[in-house]
């Protein structure tokens, strides 16, 4: 069985701050952000709402994608989210299913 890796974008309540991360366990990692167990940027700015995610079977590909997207302009990130999640709703409960 292949391991799946995830790239994700989180936002705060007002959708003014974005955070890009990667993980091999999306549900666990988002839960950690939601309960503020992750010190640093996401805790400081209350960035805990899942706006976007994608998956891949190759960790190196996900890490390259994360680095690439962190260099993107905000408008490009917004466009990616708008295409995937036009209402900018929190997708956390959808991935729990």
MDTraj code that builds the backbone (N, CA, C; nanometers):
import mdtraj as md
import numpy as np

residues = "UNK UNK UNK UNK UNK UNK UNK UNK UNK UNK UNK UNK UNK UNK UNK UNK UNK UNK UNK UNK UNK UNK UNK UNK UNK UNK UNK UNK UNK UNK UNK UNK UNK UNK UNK UNK UNK UNK UNK UNK UNK UNK UNK UNK UNK UNK UNK UNK UNK UNK UNK UNK UNK UNK UNK UNK UNK UNK UNK UNK UNK UNK UNK UNK UNK UNK UNK UNK UNK UNK UNK UNK UNK UNK UNK UNK UNK UNK UNK UNK UNK UNK UNK UNK UNK UNK UNK UNK UNK UNK UNK UNK UNK UNK UNK UNK UNK".split()
xyz = np.array([
    [0.0850, -0.1184, 0.0000],
    [0.0000, 0.0000, 0.0000],
    [0.0893, 0.1244, 0.0000],
    [0.0611, 0.2141, -0.0923],
    [0.1383, 0.3374, -0.1053],
    [0.0966, 0.4386, -0.0003],
    [0.1926, 0.5140, 0.0457],
    [0.1655, 0.6224, 0.1394],
    [0.1240, 0.7454, 0.0592],
    [0.0300, 0.8204, 0.1127],
    [-0.0189, 0.9415, 0.0477],
    [0.0332, 1.0622, 0.1251],
    [0.0772, 1.1633, 0.0523],
    [0.1243, 1.2884, 0.1108],
    [0.0332, 1.4013, 0.0650],
    [0.0188, 1.5008, 0.1496],
    [-0.0757, 1.6094, 0.1236],
    [-0.0094, 1.7456, 0.1328],
    [-0.0525, 1.8329, 0.0458],
    [-0.0225, 1.9749, 0.0541],
    [-0.1533, 2.0418, 0.0934],
    [-0.1490, 2.1394, 0.1821],
    [-0.2732, 2.2030, 0.2251],
    [-0.2550, 2.3521, 0.2445],
    [-0.3663, 2.4233, 0.2338],
    [-0.3680, 2.5670, 0.2617],
    [-0.4725, 2.5914, 0.3696],
    [-0.4290, 2.6599, 0.4739],
    [-0.5178, 2.7004, 0.5825],
    [-0.5375, 2.8511, 0.5786],
    [-0.6465, 2.8948, 0.6403],
    [-0.6706, 3.0379, 0.6542],
    [-0.7272, 3.0658, 0.7924],
    [-0.7353, 3.1936, 0.8250],
    [-0.7950, 3.2337, 0.9524],
    [-0.9446, 3.2591, 0.9321],
    [-1.0119, 3.2973, 1.0390],
    [-1.1574, 3.3165, 1.0353],
    [-1.1998, 3.4197, 0.9307],
    [-1.1256, 3.5284, 0.9192],
    [-1.1618, 3.6355, 0.8250],
    [-1.1059, 3.6131, 0.6847],
    [-1.0335, 3.5024, 0.6651],
    [-0.9762, 3.4638, 0.5354],
    [-0.8745, 3.5666, 0.4849],
    [-0.8042, 3.6319, 0.5768],
    [-0.7049, 3.7330, 0.5389],
    [-0.5620, 3.6807, 0.5452],
    [-0.5404, 3.5665, 0.6086],
    [-0.4071, 3.5088, 0.6234],
    [-0.4092, 3.3678, 0.5653],
    [-0.3044, 3.3331, 0.4907],
    [-0.2922, 3.1985, 0.4348],
    [-0.1657, 3.1322, 0.4864],
    [-0.1729, 3.0005, 0.5033],
    [-0.0587, 2.9201, 0.5444],
    [-0.0556, 2.7956, 0.4571],
    [0.0607, 2.7629, 0.4062],
    [0.0783, 2.6440, 0.3226],
    [0.1656, 2.5450, 0.3978],
    [0.1219, 2.4202, 0.4025],
    [0.1985, 2.3156, 0.4696],
    [0.1839, 2.1835, 0.3978],
    [0.2585, 2.0836, 0.4460],
    [0.2487, 1.9488, 0.3894],
    [0.2570, 1.8481, 0.5030],
    [0.2019, 1.7305, 0.4770],
    [0.1949, 1.6272, 0.5797],
    [0.1672, 1.4919, 0.5160],
    [0.1895, 1.3875, 0.5936],
    [0.1501, 1.2531, 0.5487],
    [0.0200, 1.2094, 0.6152],
    [-0.0314, 1.2921, 0.7077],
    [-0.1575, 1.2612, 0.7757],
    [-0.2395, 1.3895, 0.7857],
    [-0.3205, 1.4136, 0.6854],
    [-0.3926, 1.5406, 0.6751],
    [-0.4882, 1.5629, 0.7915],
    [-0.5652, 1.4640, 0.8278],
    [-0.6630, 1.4803, 0.9358],
    [-0.5939, 1.5152, 1.0669],
    [-0.4897, 1.4389, 1.1011],
    [-0.4181, 1.4658, 1.2260],
    [-0.3555, 1.6061, 1.2270],
    [-0.2930, 1.6426, 1.1155],
    [-0.2229, 1.7714, 1.1097],
    [-0.3197, 1.8883, 1.1198],
    [-0.4320, 1.8822, 1.0505],
    [-0.5289, 1.9911, 1.0580],
    [-0.5870, 1.9977, 1.1988],
    [-0.6118, 1.8824, 1.2587],
    [-0.6603, 1.8812, 1.3971],
    [-0.5608, 1.9503, 1.4906],
    [-0.4332, 1.9259, 1.4714],
    [-0.3312, 1.9917, 1.5531],
    [-0.3378, 2.1432, 1.5385],
    [-0.3566, 2.1896, 1.4162],
    [-0.3714, 2.3341, 1.3946],
    [-0.4976, 2.3865, 1.4640],
    [-0.6051, 2.3117, 1.4543],
    [-0.7333, 2.3567, 1.5098],
    [-0.7321, 2.3684, 1.6617],
    [-0.6553, 2.2830, 1.7291],
    [-0.6516, 2.2899, 1.8756],
    [-0.5312, 2.3710, 1.9252],
    [-0.4661, 2.4400, 1.8333],
    [-0.3532, 2.5280, 1.8656],
    [-0.2363, 2.4556, 1.9309],
    [-0.2126, 2.3314, 1.8931],
    [-0.0987, 2.2591, 1.9487],
    [0.0285, 2.2831, 1.8679],
    [0.0165, 2.3581, 1.7585],
    [0.1309, 2.3893, 1.6740],
    [0.1774, 2.5307, 1.7068],
    [0.2919, 2.5451, 1.7737],
    [0.3383, 2.6802, 1.8071],
    [0.3851, 2.7541, 1.6819],
    [0.3833, 2.8852, 1.6883],
    [0.4351, 2.9638, 1.5778],
    [0.3268, 3.0375, 1.5017],
    [0.3486, 3.0490, 1.3717],
    [0.2669, 3.1325, 1.2844],
    [0.1183, 3.0986, 1.2918],
    [0.0843, 2.9713, 1.2754],
    [-0.0575, 2.9349, 1.2693],
    [-0.1277, 2.9591, 1.4016],
    [-0.0592, 2.9399, 1.5100],
    [-0.1176, 2.9662, 1.6414],
    [-0.1333, 3.1161, 1.6637],
    [-0.0304, 3.1914, 1.6314],
    [-0.0317, 3.3368, 1.6509],
    [-0.1457, 3.4031, 1.5737],
    [-0.1662, 3.3604, 1.4502],
    [-0.2665, 3.4232, 1.3637],
    [-0.3961, 3.3432, 1.3537],
    [-0.4107, 3.2409, 1.4385],
    [-0.5326, 3.1589, 1.4421],
    [-0.5686, 3.1042, 1.3039],
    [-0.4691, 3.0512, 1.2356],
    [-0.4861, 2.9946, 1.1021],
    [-0.5161, 2.8461, 1.1197],
    [-0.6453, 2.8114, 1.1070],
    [-0.6846, 2.6732, 1.1346],
    [-0.7991, 2.6215, 1.0494],
    [-0.8364, 2.6929, 0.9456],
    [-0.9477, 2.6520, 0.8600],
    [-0.8937, 2.6020, 0.7261],
    [-0.9272, 2.4790, 0.6916],
    [-0.8771, 2.4153, 0.5700],
    [-0.9503, 2.4695, 0.4474],
    [-0.8746, 2.5321, 0.3574],
    [-0.9315, 2.5918, 0.2367],
    [-0.9033, 2.5083, 0.1122],
    [-0.7910, 2.4363, 0.1132],
    [-0.7469, 2.3657, -0.0072],
    [-0.6552, 2.2508, 0.0337],
    [-0.6574, 2.1440, -0.0445],
    [-0.5598, 2.0365, -0.0270],
    [-0.5454, 1.9602, -0.1572],
    [-0.4320, 1.8978, -0.1716],
    [-0.4082, 1.8078, -0.2844],
    [-0.3213, 1.6938, -0.2334],
    [-0.3231, 1.5832, -0.3032],
    [-0.2486, 1.4658, -0.2580],
    [-0.1597, 1.4117, -0.3690],
    [-0.0607, 1.3342, -0.3247],
    [0.0357, 1.2743, -0.4169],
    [0.1006, 1.1566, -0.3456],
    [0.1464, 1.0582, -0.4204],
    [0.2121, 0.9423, -0.3600],
    [0.3617, 0.9633, -0.3408],
    [0.4131, 1.0775, -0.3825],
    [0.5571, 1.1032, -0.3762],
    [0.5858, 1.2235, -0.2858],
    [0.6588, 1.2008, -0.1771],
    [0.6884, 1.3064, -0.0812],
    [0.7692, 1.4192, -0.1447],
    [0.8658, 1.3850, -0.2284],
    [0.9494, 1.4880, -0.2915],
    [0.8662, 1.5819, -0.3791],
    [0.7687, 1.5269, -0.4490],
    [0.6812, 1.6089, -0.5328],
    [0.6006, 1.7060, -0.4471],
    [0.5478, 1.6574, -0.3368],
    [0.4696, 1.7441, -0.2476],
    [0.5575, 1.8531, -0.1877],
    [0.6779, 1.8191, -0.1469],
    [0.7673, 1.9197, -0.0890],
    [0.8073, 2.0252, -0.1921],
    [0.8330, 1.9831, -0.3158],
    [0.8638, 2.0805, -0.4222],
    [0.7441, 2.1711, -0.4489],
    [0.6251, 2.1115, -0.4492],
    [0.5020, 2.1892, -0.4713],
    [0.4815, 2.2903, -0.3585],
    [0.5082, 2.2498, -0.2348],
    [0.4944, 2.3401, -0.1205],
    [0.5890, 2.4597, -0.1350],
    [0.7143, 2.4324, -0.1671],
    [0.8119, 2.5405, -0.1843],
    [0.7695, 2.6324, -0.2980],
    [0.7229, 2.5734, -0.4072],
    [0.6782, 2.6510, -0.5224],
    [0.5619, 2.7428, -0.4837],
    [0.4626, 2.6878, -0.4160],
    [0.3431, 2.7654, -0.3825],
    [0.3714, 2.8728, -0.2786],
    [0.4669, 2.8502, -0.1911],
    [0.5019, 2.9527, -0.0923],
    [0.5620, 3.0761, -0.1588],
    [0.6131, 3.0597, -0.2801],
    [0.6694, 3.1721, -0.3559],
    [0.5651, 3.2447, -0.4414],
    [0.4464, 3.1856, -0.4520],
    [0.3412, 3.2441, -0.5350],
    [0.2918, 3.3767, -0.4784],
    [0.2382, 3.4573, -0.5676],
    [0.1664, 3.5788, -0.5272],
    [0.0363, 3.5381, -0.4595],
    [-0.0121, 3.6260, -0.3748],
    [-0.1384, 3.5984, -0.3043],
    [-0.2524, 3.5775, -0.4048],
    [-0.2550, 3.6540, -0.5116],
    [-0.3629, 3.6407, -0.6098],
    [-0.3644, 3.5017, -0.6733],
    [-0.2487, 3.4397, -0.6927],
    [-0.2425, 3.3045, -0.7497],
    [-0.2977, 3.2029, -0.6510],
    [-0.2637, 3.2209, -0.5241],
    [-0.3160, 3.1306, -0.4206],
    [-0.4674, 3.1457, -0.4090],
    [-0.5146, 3.2695, -0.4131],
    [-0.6593, 3.2937, -0.4077],
    [-0.7298, 3.2260, -0.5244],
    [-0.6714, 3.2358, -0.6418],
    [-0.7313, 3.1736, -0.7606],
    [-0.7373, 3.0218, -0.7458],
    [-0.6316, 2.9623, -0.6936],
    [-0.6298, 2.8178, -0.6706],
    [-0.7419, 2.7776, -0.5751],
    [-0.7552, 2.8513, -0.4666],
    [-0.8613, 2.8220, -0.3692],
    [-0.9985, 2.8449, -0.4322],
    [-1.0154, 2.9543, -0.5045],
    [-1.1443, 2.9842, -0.5675],
    [-1.1889, 2.8729, -0.6615],
    [-1.0959, 2.8129, -0.7336],
    [-1.1301, 2.7046, -0.8261],
    [-1.1651, 2.5754, -0.7527],
    [-1.1005, 2.5511, -0.6410],
    [-1.1199, 2.4284, -0.5637],
    [-1.2339, 2.4404, -0.4633],
    [-1.2487, 2.5588, -0.4060],
    [-1.3409, 2.5817, -0.2954],
    [-1.3974, 2.7239, -0.3073],
    [-1.4867, 2.7475, -0.4047],
    [-1.5338, 2.8830, -0.4357],
    [-1.5966, 2.9577, -0.3177],
    [-1.6521, 2.8860, -0.2236],
    [-1.7164, 2.9517, -0.1086],
    [-1.6185, 2.9762, 0.0064],
    [-1.4967, 2.9316, -0.0079],
    [-1.3944, 2.9435, 0.0964],
    [-1.4464, 2.8879, 0.2284],
    [-1.5169, 2.7750, 0.2195],
    [-1.5677, 2.7124, 0.3423],
    [-1.4601, 2.6217, 0.4014],
    [-1.4674, 2.5993, 0.5295],
    [-1.3741, 2.5114, 0.5986],
    [-1.4012, 2.3675, 0.5558],
    [-1.3028, 2.3015, 0.4999],
    [-1.3182, 2.1665, 0.4459],
    [-1.2831, 2.0569, 0.5461],
    [-1.2482, 2.0933, 0.6666],
    [-1.2029, 1.9948, 0.7647],
    [-1.3048, 1.8831, 0.7850],
    [-1.4301, 1.9170, 0.8046],
    [-1.5309, 1.8143, 0.8304],
    [-1.5553, 1.7243, 0.7093],
    [-1.5276, 1.7754, 0.5910],
    [-1.5426, 1.6941, 0.4696],
    [-1.4348, 1.5860, 0.4603],
    [-1.3139, 1.6156, 0.5090],
    [-1.2076, 1.5148, 0.4995],
    [-1.2204, 1.4089, 0.6084],
    [-1.3034, 1.4333, 0.7082],
    [-1.3240, 1.3361, 0.8147],
    [-1.4096, 1.2182, 0.7698],
    [-1.4844, 1.2362, 0.6640],
    [-1.5774, 1.1340, 0.6149],
    [-1.5034, 1.0178, 0.5513],
])
top = md.Topology()
chain = top.add_chain()
for i, resn in enumerate(residues, 1):
    res = top.add_residue(resn, chain, resSeq=i)
    for name in ("N", "CA", "C"):
        top.add_atom(name, md.element.get_by_symbol(name[0]), res)
traj = md.Trajectory(xyz[None], top)
